[in-house]
């Protein structure tokens, strides 16, 4: 994790060094969430690009220098099993995720059928709603307990809903979750100053992203205080960092 107080104090130091303005905690928290999400979502196109080197046998496979493994490593903290509960409510009739956190991507879906002998723990294929409807209606292609089929939808309060055919007894999903929104919390001192609170929420990204977080936040700070030199400097630094990573 990246300490949010370290990032905030660094951003303020750079902005104040040449008296370029000030960013409030509320503005900083909003920008922090935006930049953290941008970095998190960049892992997927970046990983796809780097993986082409694997396919061409040009990837550096030396320990600590394999970029594809490095990107995968940064995603590990966000990968966990999501337990779904069956919701038999009218118009729902599906497996709903009601746990903590927001699911970003669904991975391997396992349907468990434990009323049979032997028990089946079957990898479940994900299909679009239209394909799911067509396949499940056909007697020739109808899913089985060994080869179940599922589709996704939206449940109550925008929850993730999965419908499976045939109906399993349990459903477990390997999923990626979005990072929790960072928050620099504070108390107000006797002089009206903001004092860092230990209840603050740190960035969930890997510590190696600290520089990228600072650069990204500074870029948006330039928009807030209307200083194009900050935007240009931060953008140039970000481009240089990206080129060094991908070259």
Residue pairs with C-beta under 8 A, 6 or more apart in sequence:
1 202
1 203
1 204
1 205
1 207
2 202
2 203
2 205
2 206
2 207
2 209
2 210
2 213
3 202
3 203
4 32
4 182
4 183
4 184
4 200
4 201
4 202
4 203
5 184
5 196
5 200
6 210
7 32
7 203
7 210
7 213
7 214
7 217
8 25
8 28
8 184
8 196
10 214
11 23
11 28
11 214
11 217
11 218
11 221
12 22
12 23
14 214
14 218
15 21
15 22
15 23
15 218
15 221
15 225
15 230
16 22
20 225
20 227
20 229
20 230
21 221
21 224
21 225
21 227
22 225
23 31
23 221
23 224
23 225
25 184
25 185
25 186
25 194
27 221
27 224
28 184
28 217
29 181
29 182
29 183
29 184
31 217
31 220
31 221
31 224
32 181
32 182
32 183
32 184
32 203
32 213
32 217
33 181
33 182
34 220
35 212
35 213
35 216
35 217
35 220
36 179
36 181
36 182
36 203
36 204
36 205
36 213
37 178
37 179
38 216
39 205
39 209
39 212
39 213
39 216
40 78
40 104
40 178
40 179
40 205
43 71
43 74
43 75
46 71
46 245
46 246
47 68
47 71
47 72
49 246
50 59
50 67
50 68
50 71
50 246
51 68
53 59
53 67
53 68
54 68
59 66
59 67
59 68
60 66
60 67
67 245
67 246
73 206
74 205
74 206
74 208
74 209
75 176
77 204
77 206
78 104
78 176
78 177
78 178
78 179
78 204
79 107
79 174
79 175
79 176
79 177
80 174
80 175
80 177
81 172
81 173
81 174
81 175
82 97
82 99
82 103
82 172
82 173
82 174
82 175
82 177
83 97
83 99
83 171
83 172
84 95
84 96
84 97
84 162
84 171
84 172
84 173
85 95
85 96
85 97
85 98
86 94
86 95
86 96
86 171
87 93
87 94
87 95
87 96
87 155
87 156
87 161
89 156
92 155
92 156
92 161
93 163
94 153
94 155
94 161
94 162
94 163
94 164
95 161
95 162
95 163
95 164
95 171
96 155
96 156
96 159
96 160
96 161
96 162
97 103
97 155
97 159
97 160
97 161
97 162
97 173
98 159
101 177
101 178
101 180
102 177
102 178
103 160
103 175
103 176
103 177
103 178
104 175
104 176
104 177
104 178
105 175
105 176
106 126
106 152
106 160
106 162
106 173
106 174
106 175
107 173
107 174
107 175
107 176
108 123
108 173
108 174
109 123
109 124
109 126
109 150
109 162
109 171
109 172
109 173
109 174
110 121
110 122
110 123
110 124
110 171
110 172
110 173
111 120
111 121
111 122
111 124
111 145
111 148
111 150
111 164
111 168
111 170
111 171
112 119
112 120
112 121
112 122
112 168
112 169
112 170
112 171
112 172
113 119
113 120
113 122
113 145
113 166
113 168
113 169
114 169
114 170
115 169
116 145
120 145
120 146
122 145
122 146
122 147
122 148
122 168
124 148
124 149
124 150
124 164
125 147
125 148
125 149
125 150
126 150
126 151
126 152
127 135
127 149
127 150
127 151
128 151
129 151
129 152
129 153
131 151
132 149
132 150
132 151
132 163
132 165
135 141
135 142
135 143
135 149
136 142
136 143
136 149
136 165
142 165
143 149
143 165
143 166
144 166
145 166
145 168
148 164
148 165
148 166
148 168
149 164
149 165
150 162
150 163
150 164
150 165
151 162
151 163
152 160
152 161
152 162
152 163
153 161
153 162
153 163
154 160
154 161
155 161
162 171
162 173
164 171
179 203
179 204
179 205
180 201
180 204
181 201
182 200
182 201
182 202
182 203
182 204
183 200
183 201
184 196
184 200
185 196
185 197
185 199
185 200
185 201
186 194
186 195
186 196
186 197
187 194
187 195
187 197
188 194
188 195
189 195
203 209
203 213
205 213
211 241
212 238
212 241
215 234
215 237
215 238
215 241
216 234
216 238
218 230
218 233
218 234
219 230
219 231
219 234
219 235
219 238
221 230
222 228
222 229
222 230
222 231
222 232
222 234
223 231
